[in-house]
């Protein structure tokens, strides 16, 4: 990838990060607030994203624009065992079931971050 044109590097990085996070193109476009067509065309290399779009996509993927432009292959992320077990449980479920589970996990995480009132 070191000799690839920057356009291909960006396309490949966005797609790799999206897939690594288990996101569909539709989910990425929702998070980045861009069209599905734009995500598809960026990933296939038929569109060169603007800097504004790169910033939105990077934020949606939880990374930086610099990381999207980096030519070296990304270091494989080490997924903790509990996360791997969760993935194994839901990977063969329908998209609707997976999205429901995602909503439940998000709600549970919000509950753990909400300060609870002190008992008297």
MMTF fields as JSON, N, C-alpha, C and O atoms, coordinates in Angstrom:
{
  "mmtfVersion": "1.0.0",
  "mmtfProducer": "UNKNOWN",
  "numBonds": 479,
  "numAtoms": 480,
  "numGroups": 120,
  "numChains": 1,
  "numModels": 1,
  "chainsPerModel": [1],
  "groupsPerChain": [120],
  "chainIdList": ["A"],
  "bondAtomList": [4, 2, 8, 6, 12, 10, 16, 14, 20, 18, 24, 22, 28, 26, 32, 30, 36, 34, 40, 38, 44, 42, 48, 46, 52, 50, 56, 54, 60, 58, 64, 62, 68, 66, 72, 70, 76, 74, 80, 78, 84, 82, 88, 86, 92, 90, 96, 94, 100, 98, 104, 102, 108, 106, 112, 110, 116, 114, 120, 118, 124, 122, 128, 126, 132, 130, 136, 134, 140, 138, 144, 142, 148, 146, 152, 150, 156, 154, 160, 158, 164, 162, 168, 166, 172, 170, 176, 174, 180, 178, 184, 182, 188, 186, 192, 190, 196, 194, 200, 198, 204, 202, 208, 206, 212, 210, 216, 214, 220, 218, 224, 222, 228, 226, 232, 230, 236, 234, 240, 238, 244, 242, 248, 246, 252, 250, 256, 254, 260, 258, 264, 262, 268, 266, 272, 270, 276, 274, 280, 278, 284, 282, 288, 286, 292, 290, 296, 294, 300, 298, 304, 302, 308, 306, 312, 310, 316, 314, 320, 318, 324, 322, 328, 326, 332, 330, 336, 334, 340, 338, 344, 342, 348, 346, 352, 350, 356, 354, 360, 358, 364, 362, 368, 366, 372, 370, 376, 374, 380, 378, 384, 382, 388, 386, 392, 390, 396, 394, 400, 398, 404, 402, 408, 406, 412, 410, 416, 414, 420, 418, 424, 422, 428, 426, 432, 430, 436, 434, 440, 438, 444, 442, 448, 446, 452, 450, 456, 454, 460, 458, 464, 462, 468, 466, 472, 470, 476, 474],
  "bondOrderList": [1, 1, 1, 1, 1, 1, 1, 1, 1, 1, 1, 1, 1, 1, 1, 1, 1, 1, 1, 1, 1, 1, 1, 1, 1, 1, 1, 1, 1, 1, 1, 1, 1, 1, 1, 1, 1, 1, 1, 1, 1, 1, 1, 1, 1, 1, 1, 1, 1, 1, 1, 1, 1, 1, 1, 1, 1, 1, 1, 1, 1, 1, 1, 1, 1, 1, 1, 1, 1, 1, 1, 1, 1, 1, 1, 1, 1, 1, 1, 1, 1, 1, 1, 1, 1, 1, 1, 1, 1, 1, 1, 1, 1, 1, 1, 1, 1, 1, 1, 1, 1, 1, 1, 1, 1, 1, 1, 1, 1, 1, 1, 1, 1, 1, 1, 1, 1, 1, 1],
  "groupList": [{"groupName": "UNK", "atomNameList": ["N", "CA", "C", "O"], "elementList": ["N", "C", "C", "O"], "formalChargeList": [0, 0, 0, 0], "bondAtomList": [1, 0, 2, 1, 3, 2], "bondOrderList": [1, 1, 2], "singleLetterCode": "X", "chemCompType": "L-PEPTIDE LINKING"}],
  "groupTypeList": [0, 0, 0, 0, 0, 0, 0, 0, 0, 0, 0, 0, 0, 0, 0, 0, 0, 0, 0, 0, 0, 0, 0, 0, 0, 0, 0, 0, 0, 0, 0, 0, 0, 0, 0, 0, 0, 0, 0, 0, 0, 0, 0, 0, 0, 0, 0, 0, 0, 0, 0, 0, 0, 0, 0, 0, 0, 0, 0, 0, 0, 0, 0, 0, 0, 0, 0, 0, 0, 0, 0, 0, 0, 0, 0, 0, 0, 0, 0, 0, 0, 0, 0, 0, 0, 0, 0, 0, 0, 0, 0, 0, 0, 0, 0, 0, 0, 0, 0, 0, 0, 0, 0, 0, 0, 0, 0, 0, 0, 0, 0, 0, 0, 0, 0, 0, 0, 0, 0, 0],
  "groupIdList": [1, 2, 3, 4, 5, 6, 7, 8, 9, 10, 11, 12, 13, 14, 15, 16, 17, 18, 19, 20, 21, 22, 23, 24, 25, 26, 27, 28, 29, 30, 31, 32, 33, 34, 35, 36, 37, 38, 39, 40, 41, 42, 43, 44, 45, 46, 47, 48, 49, 50, 51, 52, 53, 54, 55, 56, 57, 58, 59, 60, 61, 62, 63, 64, 65, 66, 67, 68, 69, 70, 71, 72, 73, 74, 75, 76, 77, 78, 79, 80, 81, 82, 83, 84, 85, 86, 87, 88, 89, 90, 91, 92, 93, 94, 95, 96, 97, 98, 99, 100, 101, 102, 103, 104, 105, 106, 107, 108, 109, 110, 111, 112, 113, 114, 115, 116, 117, 118, 119, 120],
  "secStructList": [7, 6, 6, 1, 7, 2, 2, 2, 2, 2, 2, 2, 2, 2, 2, 2, 2, 2, 2, 2, 6, 6, 7, 7, 2, 2, 2, 2, 2, 2, 2, 2, 6, 1, 7, 2, 2, 2, 2, 2, 2, 2, 2, 2, 6, 1, 1, 7, 7, 7, 2, 2, 2, 2, 2, 2, 2, 2, 2, 2, 6, 6, 1, 7, 2, 2, 2, 2, 2, 7, 7, 1, 7, 7, 7, 7, 7, 7, 7, 7, 2, 2, 2, 2, 2, 2, 2, 2, 2, 2, 6, 6, 1, 7, 2, 2, 2, 2, 2, 2, 2, 2, 2, 2, 2, 2, 2, 2, 2, 2, 2, 2, 2, 1, 7, 7, 7, 7, 7, 7],
  "xCoordList": [0.835, 0.0, 0.873, 0.385, 2.151, 3.046, 3.203, 3.436, 3.078, 3.221, 1.889, 1.866, 0.792, -0.534, -0.812, -0.329, -1.6, -2.006, -2.803, -3.51, -2.673, -3.322, -4.828, -5.416, -5.45, -6.882, -7.231, -8.235, -6.396, -6.645, -6.376, -7.069, -5.378, -5.053, -6.244, -6.648, -6.801, -7.935, -9.137, -9.793, -9.429, -10.568, -10.426, -11.367, -9.249, -9.006, -9.07, -9.616, -8.516, -8.519, -9.94, -10.305, -10.737, -12.119, -12.883, -13.566, -12.764, -13.473, -12.988, -13.8, -11.677, -11.124, -11.595, -11.981, -11.564, -12.004, -13.502, -13.942, -14.273, -15.727, -16.016, -16.804, -15.379, -15.608, -15.088, -15.712, -13.948, -13.375, -14.346, -14.409, -15.098, -16.054, -17.427, -18.348, -17.553, -18.823, -19.926, -21.107, -19.535, -20.523, -20.902, -20.057, -22.164, -22.578, -22.282, -22.022, -22.322, -22.152, -23.272, -23.048, -24.471, -25.612, -25.375, -25.666, -24.843, -24.598, -23.504, -23.604, -22.463, -21.4, -21.948, -21.608, -22.79, -23.319, -24.192, -24.188, -24.952, -25.75, -24.846, -25.09, -23.798, -22.882, -22.156, -21.957, -21.757, -20.976, -21.861, -21.377, -23.153, -24.109, -23.771, -23.775, -23.477, -23.275, -24.116, -24.628, -24.265, -25.126, -24.462, -23.237, -25.302, -24.795, -24.018, -22.988, -24.513, -23.829, -22.42, -21.475, -22.284, -20.962, -20.011, -18.86, -20.479, -19.638, -19.24, -18.076, -20.208, -19.928, -18.894, -17.953, -19.076, -18.157, -16.767, -15.768, -16.695, -15.386, -14.671, -13.488, -15.402, -14.784, -14.371, -13.393, -15.099, -14.741, -13.727, -13.228, -13.431, -12.432, -12.941, -12.148, -14.257, -14.804, -15.08, -15.482, -14.863, -15.028, -13.886, -13.528, -13.322, -12.293, -13.01, -13.595, -12.966, -13.685, -13.031, -11.811, -13.866, -13.359, -12.787, -12.987, -12.088, -11.541, -12.679, -12.585, -13.751, -14.903, -15.471, -15.789, -15.598, -16.121, -15.164, -15.599, -13.858, -12.871, -12.991, -12.899, -13.193, -13.34, -14.574, -14.523, -15.68, -16.913, -16.741, -17.154, -16.131, -15.934, -14.98, -15.225, -13.898, -12.941, -13.622, -13.436, -14.403, -15.11, -16.081, -16.188, -16.787, -17.751, -17.062, -17.65, -15.819, -15.055, -14.202, -13.506, -14.263, -13.502, -12.005, -11.224, -11.611, -10.188, -9.905, -10.763, -8.712, -8.336, -8.183, -8.021, -8.238, -7.992, -6.584, -6.363, -5.642, -4.262, -4.209, -3.484, -4.971, -4.99, -5.563, -5.102, -6.547, -7.125, -6.122, -6.189, -5.198, -4.218, -2.93, -2.064, -2.809, -1.578, -1.393, -2.288, -0.248, 0.006, 0.391, 0.2, 0.921, 1.317, 0.067, -0.945, 0.129, -1.037, -1.343, -0.427, -2.624, -2.972, -2.553, -2.539, -2.215, -1.9, -3.221, -4.219, -3.23, -4.47, -4.867, -4.042, -6.117, -6.614, -6.764, -7.211, -6.385, -6.556, -7.924, -8.147, -8.818, -10.166, -10.196, -9.807, -10.658, -10.729, -11.647, -12.599, -11.348, -12.106, -13.614, -14.393, -14.061, -15.511, -16.175, -17.293, -15.483, -16.031, -16.08, -17.046, -15.049, -15.047, -16.201, -16.837, -16.472, -17.584, -18.922, -19.803, -19.071, -20.307, -20.479, -21.572, -19.402, -19.465, -19.872, -20.681, -19.325, -19.655, -21.133, -21.754, -21.694, -23.103, -24.033, -25.082, -23.656, -24.588, -24.24, -25.048, -23.071, -22.641, -23.552, -23.602, -24.267, -25.138, -26.601, -27.475, -26.853, -28.212, -28.529, -27.625, -29.792, -30.216, -29.754, -29.426, -29.735, -29.334, -30.251, -29.796, -31.54, -32.495, -32.168, -32.206, -31.849, -31.495, -30.194, -30.084, -29.208, -27.931, -28.124, -27.506, -28.973, -29.206, -29.918, -29.632, -30.846, -31.537, -30.549, -30.594, -29.662, -28.641, -27.721, -27.344, -27.359, -26.521, -27.219, -26.586, -28.515, -29.267, -29.295, -29.177, -29.452, -29.48, -28.127, -28.069, -27.055, -25.712, -25.477, -24.94, -25.881, -25.715, -26.487, -25.977, -27.717, -28.522, -27.852, -27.809, -27.336, -26.648, -25.42, -25.155, -24.679, -23.496, -23.883, -23.198, -24.98, -25.439, -25.798, -25.517, -26.421, -26.792, -25.574, -25.604, -24.505, -23.304, -22.59, -21.801, -22.853, -22.184, -23.02, -22.525, -24.287, -25.175, -24.991, -25.136, -24.669, -24.517, -25.849, -26.899, -25.776, -26.997, -27.163, -26.187, -28.431, -28.642, -28.223, -28.367, -27.699, -27.268, -28.478, -29.443, -28.404, -29.481, -29.26, -28.13, -30.362, -30.267, -30.64, -30.621],
  "yCoordList": [-1.197, 0.0, 1.251, 2.348, 1.094, 2.244, 2.952, 4.161, 2.219, 2.833, 3.205, 3.786, 2.888, 3.162, 4.659, 5.383, 5.124, 6.535, 6.828, 5.965, 8.043, 8.427, 8.159, 7.757, 8.376, 8.135, 6.683, 6.425, 5.743, 4.327, 4.024, 3.212, 4.673, 4.481, 4.886, 4.151, 6.064, 6.576, 5.658, 5.318, 5.255, 4.361, 3.066, 2.619, 2.475, 1.199, 1.348, 0.482, 2.442, 2.657, 2.833, 2.267, 3.616, 3.846, 2.523, 2.199, 1.773, 0.498, -0.47, -1.131, -0.555, -1.467, -1.097, -1.971, 0.183, 0.623, 0.383, -0.019, 0.631, 0.408, -1.075, -1.409, -1.94, -3.374, -3.87, -4.716, -3.339, -3.72, -3.406, -4.129, -2.323, -1.911, -2.546, -2.311, -3.354, -4.035, -3.118, -3.382, -2.037, -1.074, -1.35, -1.739, -1.149, -1.169, 0.208, 1.16, 0.307, 1.625, 2.557, 3.749, 2.01, 2.823, 3.387, 4.553, 2.545, 2.994, 4.067, 5.052, 3.865, 4.866, 6.188, 7.253, 6.12, 7.373, 8.097, 9.327, 7.34, 7.977, 8.707, 9.861, 8.012, 8.61, 9.821, 10.816, 9.735, 10.814, 11.906, 12.968, 11.635, 12.581, 12.902, 14.058, 11.83, 11.937, 10.849, 9.966, 10.9, 9.938, 8.573, 8.452, 7.551, 6.193, 6.158, 5.491, 6.874, 6.926, 7.487, 7.005, 8.502, 9.092, 8.08, 7.967, 7.345, 6.338, 5.27, 4.877, 4.806, 3.778, 4.249, 3.525, 5.463, 5.981, 6.252, 6.09, 6.662, 6.868, 5.526, 5.406, 4.518, 3.205, 2.529, 1.782, 2.781, 2.164, 3.014, 2.597, 4.189, 5.04, 5.863, 6.451, 5.916, 6.723, 8.156, 8.986, 8.447, 9.816, 10.121, 9.295, 11.288, 11.758, 12.646, 13.664, 12.264, 13.046, 14.399, 14.546, 15.376, 16.689, 16.57, 15.562, 17.588, 17.582, 17.558, 16.872, 18.301, 18.279, 16.873, 16.427, 16.175, 14.807, 13.88, 13.031, 14.032, 13.214, 13.424, 12.467, 14.662, 14.946, 14.254, 13.693, 14.294, 13.646, 12.133, 11.507, 11.554, 10.108, 9.682, 8.69, 10.426, 10.101, 10.137, 9.23, 11.173, 11.273, 10.11, 9.544, 9.756, 8.649, 7.316, 6.417, 7.192, 5.96, 6.017, 5.058, 7.141, 7.273, 7.343, 6.828, 7.984, 8.098, 9.52, 10.396, 9.742, 11.075, 11.067, 10.014, 12.243, 12.365, 11.868, 11.212, 12.178, 11.72, 10.202, 9.667, 9.513, 8.055, 7.566, 6.557, 8.258, 7.87, 8.058, 7.359, 8.996, 9.298, 8.489, 8.538, 7.76, 7.035, 5.87, 5.038, 5.81, 4.794, 3.429, 2.413, 3.394, 2.101, 1.314, 1.901, 0.001, -0.792, -0.594, -0.456, -0.578, -0.367, -1.562, -2.703, -1.269, -2.343, -3.036, -2.367, -4.345, -5.028, -4.722, -4.761, -4.423, -4.12, -5.42, -6.434, -5.372, -6.539, -6.412, -5.532, -7.287, -7.258, -8.059, -9.227, -7.431, -8.15, -9.375, -9.387, -10.383, -11.642, -11.439, -12.055, -10.602, -10.434, -9.879, -10.264, -8.987, -8.428, -9.508, -9.583, -10.339, -11.443, -12.398, -12.889, -12.66, -13.552, -12.941, -13.636, -11.644, -10.958, -11.019, -11.292, -10.765, -10.83, -12.212, -12.341, -13.238, -14.606, -14.896, -15.64, -14.309, -14.529, -13.907, -14.471, -12.757, -12.022, -12.054, -11.61, -12.56, -12.436, -13.13, -12.716, -14.163, -14.863, -14.437, -15.008, -13.438, -12.927, -11.949, -11.463, -11.67, -10.73, -9.316, -9.027, -8.452, -7.056, -6.394, -5.603, -6.716, -6.123, -6.535, -5.706, -7.801, -8.286, -7.634, -7.219, -7.537, -6.916, -5.46, -4.991, -4.737, -3.328, -3.195, -2.269, -4.108, -4.086, -4.328, -3.653, -5.293, -5.585, -4.382, -4.058, -3.724, -2.524, -1.454, -0.821, -1.247, -0.25, -0.609, 0.263, -1.907, -2.35, -2.093, -1.615, -2.405, -2.185, -0.699, -0.303, 0.137, 1.586, 2.077, 2.887, 1.588, 1.994, 1.546, 2.301, 0.328, -0.169, 0.683, 0.991, 1.06, 1.901, 3.272, 3.82, 3.825, 5.121, 5.006, 5.914, 3.888, 3.691, 3.609, 4.085, 3.006, 2.886, 4.214, 4.391, 5.149, 6.455, 7.499, 8.589, 7.192, 8.133, 8.036, 6.96, 9.172, 9.119, 8.765, 9.303, 7.865, 7.451, 8.315, 8.686, 8.63, 9.457, 8.684, 7.465, 9.438, 8.821, 8.487, 9.249, 7.325, 6.915, 7.56, 7.764, 7.868, 8.471, 7.493, 7.817],
  "zCoordList": [0.0, 0.0, 0.0, -0.273, 0.302, 0.383, -0.96, -0.994, -2.064, -3.382, -4.014, -5.099, -3.367, -3.924, -3.918, -3.047, -4.905, -4.881, -3.602, -3.082, -3.121, -1.868, -1.915, -0.911, -3.064, -3.219, -2.866, -2.202, -3.316, -3.02, -1.552, -0.94, -1.001, 0.414, 1.276, 2.177, 0.993, 1.772, 1.612, 2.597, 0.387, 0.134, 0.92, 1.577, 0.847, 1.524, 3.041, 3.725, 3.575, 5.026, 5.547, 6.577, 4.834, 5.274, 5.282, 6.253, 4.206, 4.131, 5.215, 5.863, 5.412, 6.414, 7.82, 8.596, 8.146, 9.47, 9.657, 10.734, 8.612, 8.684, 8.96, 9.845, 8.202, 8.364, 9.716, 10.356, 10.14, 11.434, 12.568, 13.562, 12.408, 13.44, 13.247, 14.03, 12.195, 11.943, 11.471, 11.696, 10.813, 10.332, 8.881, 8.074, 8.556, 7.16, 6.578, 7.315, 5.266, 4.65, 5.116, 5.325, 5.275, 5.719, 7.118, 7.385, 8.008, 9.38, 9.399, 10.129, 8.591, 8.521, 7.993, 8.507, 6.973, 6.41, 7.423, 7.475, 8.242, 9.297, 10.283, 10.635, 10.721, 11.701, 11.134, 11.831, 9.855, 9.241, 8.649, 8.255, 8.591, 8.002, 6.551, 6.127, 5.8, 4.355, 3.7, 4.389, 2.386, 1.705, 1.568, 1.578, 1.442, 1.218, -0.093, -0.194, -1.09, -2.38, -2.211, -2.835, -1.37, -1.147, -0.514, -0.936, 0.489, 1.141, 0.132, 0.059, -0.643, -1.648, -2.658, -2.984, -3.148, -4.169, -3.597, -4.298, -2.336, -1.701, -1.561, -1.88, -1.079, -0.864, -2.172, -2.201, -3.238, -4.518, -5.287, -6.332, -4.775, -5.41, -6.568, -7.304, -6.746, -7.846, -7.42, -8.236, -6.14, -5.635, -4.692, -3.852, -4.825, -3.899, -2.882, -3.251, -1.604, -0.599, -0.346, -0.428, -0.04, 0.36, 1.774, 2.451, 2.2, 3.557, 4.578, 5.596, 4.311, 5.219, 5.348, 6.451, 4.224, 4.25, 4.981, 5.759, 4.741, 5.461, 6.967, 7.737, 7.388, 8.815, 9.386, 10.48, 8.645, 9.101, 9.187, 10.163, 8.16, 8.133, 9.243, 9.929, 9.418, 10.477, 11.843, 12.655, 12.095, 13.383, 13.557, 14.645, 12.491, 12.554, 12.822, 13.423, 12.378, 12.594, 13.865, 14.197, 14.564, 15.801, 15.582, 16.381, 14.495, 14.169, 13.708, 13.815, 13.199, 12.728, 11.208, 10.591, 10.626, 9.184, 8.876, 7.859, 9.745, 9.558, 9.438, 8.6, 10.268, 10.215, 8.881, 8.348, 8.346, 7.055, 5.921, 4.91, 6.084, 5.041, 5.183, 4.31, 6.259, 6.55, 5.579, 5.429, 4.927, 3.908, 4.467, 3.799, 5.662, 6.233, 6.601, 6.982, 6.493, 6.881, 8.355, 9.165, 8.711, 10.115, 10.961, 10.501, 12.199, 13.133, 13.484, 13.755, 13.479, 13.823, 15.259, 16.172, 15.433, 16.772, 17.545, 17.008, 18.801, 19.655, 20.315, 21.146, 19.941, 20.481, 21.773, 21.794, 22.855, 24.129, 24.022, 23.241, 24.809, 24.775, 24.968, 24.24, 25.918, 26.071, 24.798, 24.456, 24.114, 22.872, 21.793, 21.033, 21.724, 20.744, 21.014, 20.081, 22.289, 22.63, 22.234, 21.728, 22.464, 22.056, 20.541, 20.044, 19.815, 18.354, 17.882, 16.963, 18.495, 18.112, 18.35, 17.591, 19.404, 19.703, 18.662, 18.353, 18.125, 17.26, 15.773, 14.957, 15.395, 14.004, 13.002, 11.843, 13.405, 12.463, 12.57, 11.917, 13.391, 13.54, 12.41, 11.731, 12.217, 11.172, 11.527, 12.678, 10.53, 10.755, 11.778, 12.603, 11.724, 12.669, 14.102, 15.011, 14.303, 15.638, 16.09, 17.243, 15.201, 15.55, 15.942, 16.897, 15.217, 15.541, 16.877, 17.635, 17.182, 18.468, 19.604, 20.632, 19.409, 20.42, 20.606, 21.733, 19.515, 19.609, 20.446, 21.291, 20.22, 20.989, 22.475, 23.336, 22.766, 24.159, 24.822, 25.955, 24.125, 24.678, 24.904, 25.938, 23.927, 24.105, 25.329, 26.104, 25.502, 26.654, 27.955, 28.927, 27.972, 29.168, 29.48, 30.642, 28.456, 28.669, 29.208, 30.072, 28.699, 29.215, 30.689, 31.472, 31.072, 32.476, 33.382, 34.517, 32.881, 33.713, 33.862, 34.79, 32.964, 33.016, 33.727, 34.015, 34.02, 34.677, 36.179, 36.76, 36.815, 38.277, 38.929, 38.577, 39.87, 40.576, 41.822, 42.474, 42.142, 43.35, 44.602, 44.687, 45.565, 46.828, 47.666, 47.739, 48.301, 49.21, 50.572, 51.015, 51.212, 52.555, 53.594, 54.782]
}
